[in-house]
């Protein structure tokens, strides 16, 4: 699997740093990608967070959402994906610092 990072150059919405996609390179998902991940600066600037693809719905006029990618058994599996995306973002940042044309 490859993580593709697209920087948020517009700065809108505030705090959003980038979008991420998971591109599958092996197995039955080879040739497919999963979109909808976003990398955000945490409020107060203490680190970064990753949001997962979600679908919004309304209940009694209140907007809610549910994650489209959820653990089937191991609750830590989302943390592994989150860490993979944050690692890819950090690598992308380092490459962009060395070559501003990549930013």
C-alpha positions in Angstrom: 0.0 0.0 0.0 1.2 3.5 -0.8 0.0 6.7 0.9 -0.5 9.6 -1.4 -0.4 13.1 0.2 -2.1 16.2 -1.3 -1.1 19.4 0.5 -3.8 21.9 1.4 -2.3 24.9 -0.2 -5.4 27.1 0.2 -5.3 27.0 4.0 -9.1 26.5 4.0 -10.5 25.2 6.2 -8.1 26.5 8.9 -6.0 23.8 10.5 -6.3 21.3 7.6 -2.8 20.4 6.4 -3.4 17.8 3.7 -5.6 15.1 2.3 -4.4 11.5 2.0 -5.3 8.4 -0.1 -4.4 4.8 0.4 -3.4 3.2 -2.9 -3.4 -0.6 -2.8 -0.6 -2.3 -4.7 -1.2 -6.0 -3.9 -3.9 -8.5 -3.2 -7.6 -8.3 -4.1 -7.6 -4.5 -3.6 -4.7 -4.0 -6.0 -5.4 -1.1 -8.4 -8.0 0.5 -6.0 -7.6 3.5 -3.7 -9.4 4.6 -0.5 -9.9 8.4 -0.3 -11.2 10.7 2.3 -8.4 10.9 4.9 -7.4 14.3 6.2 -4.5 15.5 8.2 -5.2 18.3 10.7 -3.1 20.4 13.0 -4.4 19.8 16.5 -5.9 22.8 18.3 -3.2 24.5 20.3 -0.6 23.2 17.9 0.3 20.1 19.9 0.7 17.5 17.2 -1.5 16.3 14.3 -4.6 14.2 13.9 -6.0 12.1 11.0 -9.7 11.9 10.2 -11.0 8.9 8.5 -13.5 8.7 5.6 -17.0 9.2 7.0 -20.6 9.6 5.8 -22.9 12.3 7.3 -26.5 11.8 8.2 -29.2 13.7 10.1 -31.2 12.6 13.1 -33.9 15.0 14.3 -32.1 17.8 12.5 -28.8 17.0 14.1 -25.8 16.2 11.8 -23.9 13.1 12.7 -21.3 11.0 11.0 -20.1 7.4 11.0 -16.7 6.2 9.9 -16.5 4.1 6.7 -13.3 2.4 7.7 -13.7 0.6 11.1 -11.9 -2.1 12.9 -13.5 -5.6 12.5 -11.8 -7.1 15.6 -8.5 -5.4 16.6 -9.3 -1.9 17.9 -5.7 -0.8 17.4 -5.9 -1.3 13.6 -7.1 2.3 13.1 -4.0 3.5 15.0 -1.7 1.6 12.7 -3.4 3.3 9.7 -3.3 6.7 11.4 0.4 6.3 12.2 1.2 5.2 8.6 -0.6 8.3 7.2 1.2 10.6 9.7 4.6 9.1 8.8 3.9 9.6 5.1 2.9 13.2 5.8 6.2 13.8 7.7 8.2 12.3 4.9 6.3 14.5 2.4 7.1 17.5 4.5 10.8 16.7 4.6 10.9 16.1 0.8 9.1 19.4 0.2 11.6 21.3 2.5 14.4 19.9 0.4 12.6 20.6 -2.9 10.0 23.3 -2.7 8.6 22.3 -6.1 7.1 19.2 -4.4 5.1 21.2 -1.9 
